[in-house]
């Protein structure tokens, strides 16, 4: 126990006939605040952020390909529907990943007051 903790301690943690957990809540509440999310949660958020970045790049490229194809119409007309469908699917996948990431980050900030998700 550090010097500041000793000064803040009310002594209840040393009283013999009381509930130890209750004593710790009174004397040392700072020890009860979670330091942050478990490493697995951090890894999951980081993997999801990387996935969102990758999906953004892929969706952006498909959008540019679709734009280029549309500029050259009527040439390439047979590929238009297939490319439009692939682009729409990729953007749908991106939106779902972004929703999930926002949900996880919201849970993170609500569950671990005082600790922020890694940037």
N, C-alpha and C positions, 0 to 999 in steps of 0.2 A: 504494500500500500504506500503510495507516494505521500509527500508532506502535505499537499493540498487536500488529498483524500482524507488524511488523518484529521485535519482541521475541520473538514466538512462532516465527518462521522459524528453521529449523535450518541454513539455508544450502545445503541439498541442491539447491534450485532454481537455484543459480548454478554448480554443478559442471558442467564442460564435457562430460565423457564418460559421462553416464548418461542413461537414459530420462527425457525431460521429464515425461511423465505420472506416472511413479513418483515423481519428485522433488516434483511438486505434491501428490501424495497424502501424502507425508511432511511437507512444510513447511506446506501450506495445506489441511488436510482440510476446514475449514469452508467452503471455496469449492465443495466437491464435493456438499454437501447441497442437494438441490433446494429452491428457495425456496417452491415451492407448485405446485399443478396449473396446467396451461395455462389460458388464459382461456376456451377452448372448453369445458373440463370444468366450470369455474365457471358458465358460462352454462347448460350443460345441467342441472346440479344445480338452479340457480335456477328454470329453466323447469319442471322436474319438481316442485319444491316448490310452485310456483304452481298447477300442474295438480292436485296432491294437495289443496291448499286448495279449489280450485274443485269437485273431485269430492266432497269431504266436504260442502260446502254443498249440492250438487245431491242427493246421496244422502240427506242429512238431511231435505231438503224432501220428497223422494219418500216417505220413511218417515213423515213427519208426515201427508202426504196419504193414505197407506195406512191409517194409524191413524184418521184422521177418517172415511174411507170405511167402515172396519170398524165404527166406533161407530154409523153410520147404517144399518147393515144391517137389513132386507133391501133398503132403497132403495140403488140403485147397484150391485146385485149383478153386473150385466152388465159393469161396469168393473173389478171386483175382480181377476180373473185377469190382465188386461192391465196394471194398475197394479202388481200383485205381481211380474210378470215384469220390468217396467221397473226396479223397485226392486232386484230381485236382480241384474240385469245391471249396474246402476250401482254397486252394492256390490262386485261382482266386478271391475269396472274400477278402482275405488278400491283394492282389495286388491292388485291387480297393480301399480299405480303405486306404492303404498307399499313393496312388495317390491323393486321396481326402485330406488327411492330409497335404501332401506336398503343394497342391494348397492353402489350407487355411492358412498355415504358410507363404507361399510366399505373399499372399494377405495381411496378417497381417503385415509383415515386410515392404511391399511397402506402405501400407496405414497409418502406424503409425511409422514414422521415429523417431528414438530415443527411442522407447520402444520395448522391445523384448518380444516374446511370453513366457509364463511361462514354465519353464523346468520341 
